[in-house]
Amino acid sequence: MVMQQAKHREQLQAVMAGLEKARTILEGTRPATWIFTGDTVVQGAGQTGAGRTFSEHFGDHLRNKLRRQLDVVVNTGVPNSRADNFLKTLDWRVTRFAPEVVFLMLGSADAAAGPAGRSRFRELLNEIVDALATTETALILQTPPTARPDHWTDANDLPAYVEIVRDVADARDVAGIDHWSLFEGRLAEASEEPDWWSAGGQLPNVRGHVELARQIVEALSR
């Protein structure tokens, strides 16, 4: 039990150390480039209608709340993006912008491969971390948010892939924002189920994207 508690503290310290890189940027005055990249949730197509995605809400927070008027926010999310095609397009989607911070959400599309694809997803996620480790960017891994509760059984093997994202973040001293757990926590606290999902119940709608942005701001404000 003592060893498990010590390991948990070490993992927590590793994640917090990664988040501290982004917090230090926010405390400075030098303009920064922020990349949001990954899969369908990040891209936001068909989910928010005429509303804004969570990356756009975060951009508003930077400019209007923090007065970081020269910061640049770029969304390079691609619908149904998997870890393998993300790695192949890493330069086009991330490194050519020389960003200070990269938020990466993957796993939703990869989970369709089921248990057989887990080890490969872990390998690819580690390769992505390796590729970005050669740069000065602060990488923040994001787990996908939960589906609507009555659609959880339709999420294929997603909970296992979410756990892989957590494991890689902990093992590699990479910042992590666990939207899956945060959504579950907010659901447990709510007196009634919030309207956070699009019609299919799998993807966050415009209100769900507001919640995602709120969780990012809270993680960077601690």
C-alpha contacts under 8 A as a table, 3 or more apart, distances in Angstrom:
res1	aa1	res2	aa2	distance
1	M	4	Q	5.07
1	M	5	Q	6.24
2	V	5	Q	5.12
2	V	6	A	6.21
3	M	6	A	5.08
3	M	7	K	6.15
4	Q	7	K	5.09
4	Q	8	H	6.17
5	Q	8	H	5.03
5	Q	9	R	6.28
6	A	9	R	5.12
6	A	10	E	6.24
7	K	10	E	5.07
7	K	11	Q	6.16
8	H	11	Q	5.10
8	H	12	L	6.12
9	R	12	L	5.06
9	R	13	Q	6.10
10	E	13	Q	5.11
10	E	14	A	6.21
11	Q	14	A	5.10
11	Q	15	V	6.37
11	Q	170	D	5.19
11	Q	171	A	7.31
11	Q	173	D	7.85
12	L	15	V	5.25
12	L	16	M	6.14
12	L	170	D	7.46
13	Q	16	M	5.06
13	Q	17	A	5.98
14	A	17	A	5.12
14	A	18	G	6.47
14	A	170	D	6.35
14	A	173	D	4.70
14	A	174	V	6.91
14	A	175	A	7.50
15	V	18	G	5.24
15	V	19	L	6.44
15	V	169	A	6.90
15	V	170	D	6.17
15	V	173	D	5.90
15	V	174	V	5.79
15	V	175	A	4.62
15	V	176	G	5.99
16	M	19	L	5.06
16	M	20	E	6.10
16	M	175	A	6.55
17	A	20	E	5.06
17	A	21	K	6.99
17	A	173	D	7.37
17	A	174	V	7.93
17	A	175	A	7.13
18	G	21	K	5.62
18	G	22	A	7.54
18	G	138	A	7.07
18	G	139	L	7.57
18	G	140	I	7.45
18	G	173	D	6.40
18	G	174	V	5.19
18	G	175	A	4.14
18	G	176	G	7.76
19	L	22	A	5.50
19	L	23	R	6.44
19	L	138	A	7.91
19	L	140	I	7.24
19	L	174	V	7.93
19	L	175	A	4.96
19	L	176	G	7.40
19	L	219	A	7.84
19	L	220	L	6.81
20	E	23	R	4.85
20	E	24	T	6.03
20	E	220	L	7.92
21	K	24	T	5.27
21	K	25	I	6.58
21	K	138	A	6.04
22	A	25	I	5.13
22	A	26	L	6.45
22	A	101	V	6.63
22	A	138	A	6.29
22	A	220	L	7.17
23	R	26	L	5.05
23	R	27	E	6.29
23	R	220	L	5.86
23	R	221	S	7.40
24	T	27	E	5.07
24	T	28	G	6.43
25	I	28	G	5.28
25	I	29	T	7.81
25	I	30	R	7.68
25	I	32	A	7.53
25	I	100	E	8.00
26	L	29	T	7.56
29	T	68	R	7.89
31	P	68	R	7.02
31	P	70	L	5.52
31	P	71	D	4.95
31	P	72	V	7.88
32	A	70	L	7.55
32	A	71	D	4.92
32	A	72	V	6.42
32	A	99	P	7.09
32	A	100	E	5.83
32	A	101	V	7.86
33	T	71	D	5.81
33	T	72	V	4.71
33	T	73	V	5.97
33	T	74	V	7.64
33	T	97	F	7.62
33	T	98	A	7.57
33	T	99	P	4.75
33	T	100	E	5.51
33	T	101	V	6.69
34	W	71	D	7.61
34	W	72	V	6.12
34	W	73	V	4.80
34	W	74	V	6.28
34	W	99	P	5.78
34	W	100	E	6.22
34	W	101	V	4.94
34	W	102	V	5.95
34	W	103	F	7.75
35	I	73	V	5.98
35	I	74	V	4.95
35	I	75	N	5.99
35	I	76	T	7.23
35	I	94	V	6.85
35	I	99	P	6.46
35	I	101	V	6.26
35	I	102	V	4.70
35	I	103	F	6.09
36	F	42	V	6.89
36	F	55	S	6.49
36	F	73	V	7.56
36	F	74	V	6.20
36	F	75	N	4.79
36	F	76	T	6.22
36	F	77	G	6.80
36	F	102	V	6.00
36	F	103	F	4.80
36	F	104	L	6.23
37	T	42	V	6.22
37	T	43	Q	7.64
37	T	75	N	5.88
37	T	76	T	4.81
37	T	77	G	4.34
37	T	78	V	7.63
37	T	93	R	7.34
37	T	94	V	7.74
37	T	102	V	7.40
37	T	103	F	6.20
37	T	104	L	5.13
37	T	105	M	6.58
38	G	41	V	7.88
38	G	42	V	5.99
38	G	43	Q	7.59
38	G	76	T	7.12
38	G	77	G	4.62
38	G	78	V	6.30
38	G	81	S	6.31
38	G	82	R	7.92
38	G	86	F	7.22
38	G	104	L	5.41
38	G	105	M	4.81
38	G	106	L	5.40
39	D	42	V	5.53
39	D	43	Q	6.40
39	D	77	G	5.27
39	D	78	V	5.11
39	D	79	P	5.21
39	D	80	N	5.45
39	D	81	S	4.59
39	D	82	R	7.08
39	D	105	M	6.42
39	D	106	L	5.83
39	D	107	G	7.98
39	D	108	S	7.36
39	D	109	A	7.35
40	T	43	Q	5.09
40	T	44	G	6.02
40	T	45	A	6.98
40	T	77	G	6.61
40	T	78	V	5.84
40	T	79	P	3.88
40	T	80	N	5.39
40	T	81	S	6.87
41	V	44	G	5.21
41	V	45	A	7.90
41	V	77	G	7.81
41	V	79	P	7.60
41	V	144	P	7.66
41	V	203	L	6.60
41	V	204	P	7.18
42	V	53	T	7.47
42	V	54	F	7.59
42	V	55	S	7.60
42	V	75	N	7.39
42	V	76	T	7.96
42	V	77	G	5.09
42	V	78	V	7.51
42	V	105	M	7.06
43	Q	53	T	7.69
43	Q	75	N	6.87
43	Q	76	T	6.94
43	Q	77	G	4.26
43	Q	78	V	5.61
43	Q	79	P	6.31
44	G	47	Q	5.46
44	G	48	T	6.36
44	G	53	T	5.90
45	A	48	T	7.10
45	A	49	G	7.86
45	A	79	P	7.40
46	G	49	G	5.89
47	Q	198	S	5.92
47	Q	203	L	6.82
47	Q	204	P	6.47
47	Q	205	N	4.83
47	Q	206	V	6.59
48	T	51	G	5.01
48	T	52	R	6.29
48	T	53	T	6.64
48	T	204	P	7.94
48	T	205	N	5.06
48	T	206	V	4.23
48	T	209	H	7.71
49	G	206	V	7.31
51	G	206	V	5.86
52	R	56	E	5.82
52	R	57	H	6.64
52	R	206	V	6.61
52	R	209	H	7.59
53	T	56	E	5.30
53	T	57	H	6.46
53	T	206	V	6.86
53	T	209	H	5.54
53	T	210	V	7.50
54	F	57	H	5.03
54	F	58	F	6.15
54	F	209	H	4.68
54	F	210	V	5.89
54	F	211	E	7.89
54	F	212	L	5.91
54	F	213	A	4.75
55	S	58	F	4.99
55	S	59	G	6.21
55	S	73	V	7.33
55	S	74	V	7.96
55	S	75	N	6.84
55	S	213	A	6.92
56	E	59	G	4.95
56	E	60	D	6.35
56	E	73	V	7.67
57	H	60	D	5.10
57	H	61	H	6.34
57	H	210	V	6.92
57	H	213	A	6.13
58	F	61	H	4.94
58	F	62	L	6.32
58	F	213	A	5.80
58	F	216	I	7.87
58	F	217	V	7.34
59	G	62	L	5.12
59	G	63	R	6.33
59	G	72	V	7.71
59	G	73	V	5.99
60	D	63	R	5.24
60	D	64	N	5.63
60	D	65	K	7.46
61	H	64	N	5.44
61	H	65	K	5.03
61	H	66	L	6.48
62	L	65	K	5.92
62	L	66	L	4.99
62	L	67	R	6.27
62	L	68	R	5.39
62	L	69	Q	7.35
62	L	71	D	7.30
63	R	66	L	5.83
63	R	67	R	4.69
63	R	68	R	4.69
63	R	69	Q	4.76
63	R	70	L	7.74
63	R	71	D	7.36
64	N	67	R	5.32
64	N	68	R	7.51
64	N	69	Q	7.72
68	R	71	D	5.71
76	T	93	R	5.65
76	T	94	V	7.72
77	G	81	S	7.67
78	V	81	S	5.42
80	N	108	S	7.66
80	N	109	A	5.26
81	S	85	N	6.63
81	S	86	F	6.47
81	S	106	L	7.45
81	S	109	A	6.32
82	R	85	N	5.66
82	R	86	F	6.08
82	R	106	L	6.70
82	R	107	G	7.04
82	R	108	S	7.99
82	R	109	A	5.61
82	R	110	D	5.30
83	A	86	F	5.00
83	A	87	L	6.12
83	A	106	L	6.61
83	A	107	G	7.55
83	A	110	D	6.94
83	A	121	F	6.68
83	A	124	L	6.09
83	A	125	L	6.68
84	D	87	L	5.31
84	D	88	K	6.48
84	D	124	L	6.51
85	N	88	K	5.00
85	N	89	T	6.29
86	F	89	T	5.20
86	F	90	L	5.84
87	L	90	L	5.01
87	L	124	L	7.59
87	L	127	E	7.88
87	L	128	I	6.23
88	K	91	D	7.92
89	T	92	W	5.45
89	T	93	R	6.06
90	L	93	R	5.23
90	L	94	V	5.51
90	L	95	T	6.58
91	D	94	V	5.41
91	D	95	T	4.72
91	D	96	R	5.60
92	W	95	T	6.78
92	W	96	R	6.04
93	R	96	R	7.31
94	V	97	F	5.91
94	V	98	A	7.26
94	V	99	P	7.29
94	V	102	V	7.71
95	T	98	A	5.16
95	T	99	P	6.95
98	A	137	T	7.63
99	P	102	V	6.73
99	P	137	T	5.99
100	E	136	E	6.90
100	E	137	T	4.59
100	E	138	A	6.06
101	V	137	T	5.23
101	V	138	A	4.58
101	V	139	L	5.94
101	V	140	I	7.51
102	V	137	T	6.73
102	V	138	A	6.15
102	V	139	L	4.88
102	V	140	I	6.04
103	F	139	L	6.18
103	F	140	I	4.81
103	F	141	L	6.03
103	F	142	Q	6.84
104	L	139	L	7.43
104	L	140	I	6.22
104	L	141	L	5.03
104	L	142	Q	5.79
105	M	141	L	6.18
105	M	142	Q	4.78
105	M	143	T	5.98
105	M	144	P	6.35
106	L	109	A	7.42
106	L	110	D	7.52
106	L	142	Q	7.49
106	L	143	T	7.11
106	L	144	P	7.06
107	G	110	D	4.96
107	G	111	A	5.80
107	G	143	T	7.50
107	G	144	P	6.98
107	G	158	L	6.94
107	G	161	Y	5.79
107	G	162	V	6.68
107	G	165	V	7.83
108	S	111	A	5.46
108	S	112	A	7.47
108	S	144	P	6.72
108	S	158	L	6.28
108	S	161	Y	7.91
109	A	112	A	5.81
110	D	113	A	5.96
110	D	117	G	7.42
110	D	121	F	7.03
110	D	161	Y	7.84
111	A	114	G	5.45
111	A	117	G	7.38
111	A	118	R	7.78
111	A	156	N	6.35
111	A	157	D	5.22
111	A	158	L	5.05
111	A	161	Y	6.17
112	A	156	N	6.02
112	A	157	D	6.77
112	A	158	L	7.81
113	A	116	A	6.35
113	A	117	G	5.05
113	A	118	R	7.82
113	A	157	D	7.86
114	G	117	G	5.68
114	G	118	R	7.02
114	G	156	N	6.64
114	G	157	D	5.13
115	P	118	R	5.44
115	P	157	D	6.75
116	A	119	S	7.36
117	G	120	R	5.45
117	G	121	F	6.16
118	R	121	F	5.15
118	R	122	R	6.30
118	R	160	A	7.69
118	R	161	Y	6.69
118	R	164	I	7.84
119	S	122	R	5.11
119	S	123	E	6.26
120	R	123	E	5.01
120	R	124	L	6.14
121	F	124	L	5.15
121	F	125	L	6.08
121	F	161	Y	7.82
122	R	125	L	5.17
122	R	126	N	6.24
122	R	164	I	6.31
122	R	165	V	7.74
122	R	168	V	7.39
123	E	126	N	5.21
123	E	127	E	6.26
124	L	127	E	4.90
124	L	128	I	6.22
125	L	128	I	5.08
125	L	129	V	6.33
125	L	165	V	7.77
125	L	168	V	7.42
126	N	129	V	5.00
126	N	130	D	6.13
126	N	168	V	6.92
127	E	130	D	4.93
127	E	131	A	6.13
128	I	131	A	5.06
128	I	132	L	6.28
129	V	132	L	5.26
129	V	133	A	5.92
129	V	139	L	7.96
129	V	172	R	7.90
130	D	133	A	5.03
130	D	134	T	7.03
131	A	134	T	6.01
131	A	135	T	7.83
132	L	135	T	5.41
132	L	136	E	7.91
132	L	137	T	7.08
132	L	139	L	7.52
133	A	136	E	7.24
133	A	137	T	7.72
138	A	175	A	7.93
139	L	174	V	6.45
139	L	175	A	6.40
140	I	174	V	6.45
140	I	175	A	4.60
140	I	176	G	5.32
140	I	177	I	7.10
141	L	165	V	7.16
141	L	169	A	6.67
141	L	174	V	7.13
141	L	175	A	6.13
141	L	176	G	4.74
141	L	177	I	6.37
142	Q	165	V	7.57
142	Q	176	G	5.76
142	Q	177	I	4.90
142	Q	178	D	5.89
142	Q	179	H	6.68
143	T	162	V	5.66
143	T	165	V	6.40
143	T	166	R	7.45
143	T	176	G	7.90
143	T	177	I	6.63
143	T	178	D	5.10
143	T	179	H	5.48
143	T	180	W	6.02
144	P	162	V	7.03
144	P	178	D	7.72
144	P	179	H	6.01
144	P	180	W	5.89
145	P	178	D	7.98
145	P	179	H	4.88
145	P	180	W	4.26
145	P	181	S	7.80
145	P	182	L	7.99
145	P	183	F	6.29
145	P	204	P	7.76
146	T	149	P	7.74
146	T	152	W	7.45
146	T	179	H	7.59
146	T	180	W	5.03
146	T	181	S	7.94
146	T	183	F	6.35
146	T	184	E	7.12
146	T	202	Q	7.72
147	A	151	H	5.98
147	A	152	W	5.64
147	A	155	A	7.20
147	A	197	W	7.46
147	A	201	G	5.96
147	A	202	Q	4.54
147	A	203	L	6.43
147	A	204	P	7.78
148	R	151	H	5.27
148	R	152	W	6.44
148	R	196	W	7.90
148	R	197	W	6.46
148	R	201	G	5.07
148	R	202	Q	6.27
149	P	152	W	5.38
150	D	153	T	7.43
151	H	154	D	5.31
151	H	155	A	7.00
151	H	201	G	6.14
151	H	202	Q	6.81
152	W	155	A	5.42
153	T	156	N	6.94
155	A	158	L	5.64
155	A	159	P	7.93
155	A	202	Q	7.47
157	D	160	A	5.78
157	D	161	Y	6.76
158	L	161	Y	5.03
158	L	162	V	6.10
159	P	162	V	5.02
159	P	163	E	6.32
160	A	163	E	5.07
160	A	164	I	6.44
161	Y	164	I	4.94
161	Y	165	V	6.45
162	V	165	V	5.19
162	V	166	R	6.46
162	V	180	W	7.65
163	E	166	R	5.03
163	E	167	D	6.13
164	I	167	D	4.96
164	I	168	V	6.12
165	V	168	V	5.29
165	V	169	A	6.17
166	R	169	A	5.20
166	R	170	D	6.21
166	R	176	G	7.16
166	R	178	D	7.48
167	D	170	D	5.19
167	D	171	A	6.00
168	V	171	A	5.11
168	V	172	R	5.83
168	V	174	V	7.75
169	A	172	R	5.48
169	A	173	D	6.01
169	A	174	V	4.69
169	A	175	A	6.24
169	A	176	G	5.91
170	D	173	D	5.58
170	D	174	V	6.54
170	D	176	G	7.97
171	A	174	V	7.79
177	I	215	Q	7.98
177	I	216	I	7.20
177	I	219	A	7.15
178	D	181	S	5.62
178	D	182	L	6.29
179	H	182	L	4.87
179	H	183	F	5.87
179	H	212	L	7.11
179	H	215	Q	7.36
180	W	183	F	5.34
180	W	184	E	6.32
181	S	184	E	4.99
181	S	185	G	6.05
182	L	185	G	4.99
182	L	186	R	6.19
182	L	215	Q	7.56
183	F	186	R	5.19
183	F	187	L	6.10
184	E	187	L	5.05
184	E	188	A	6.19
185	G	188	A	5.13
185	G	189	E	6.40
186	R	189	E	5.11
186	R	190	A	6.15
187	L	190	A	5.20
187	L	193	E	6.55
187	L	194	P	7.40
190	A	193	E	6.49
190	A	194	P	7.36
195	D	207	R	6.92
195	D	208	G	7.49
196	W	204	P	5.51
196	W	205	N	5.61
196	W	206	V	7.34
196	W	207	R	5.21
196	W	208	G	4.08
196	W	209	H	7.81
196	W	211	E	7.96
197	W	200	G	7.57
197	W	201	G	5.28
197	W	202	Q	6.75
197	W	203	L	5.59
197	W	204	P	4.18
197	W	205	N	4.67
197	W	207	R	7.66
197	W	208	G	6.13
198	S	201	G	5.52
198	S	202	Q	7.07
198	S	203	L	5.73
198	S	204	P	5.68
198	S	205	N	4.60
200	G	203	L	7.15
201	G	204	P	7.71
204	P	207	R	7.29
204	P	208	G	4.53
204	P	209	H	6.10
205	N	208	G	4.98
205	N	209	H	6.23
206	V	209	H	5.12
206	V	210	V	6.50
207	R	210	V	5.04
207	R	211	E	6.47
208	G	211	E	5.01
208	G	212	L	6.30
209	H	212	L	4.93
209	H	213	A	6.21
210	V	213	A	5.17
210	V	214	R	6.17
211	E	214	R	4.97
211	E	215	Q	6.26
212	L	215	Q	5.19
212	L	216	I	6.45
213	A	216	I	5.14
213	A	217	V	6.26
214	R	217	V	5.19
214	R	218	E	6.11
215	Q	218	E	5.09
215	Q	219	A	6.11
216	I	219	A	5.11
216	I	220	L	6.32
217	V	220	L	5.26
217	V	221	S	6.09
218	E	221	S	5.05
218	E	222	R	6.54
219	A	222	R	5.93
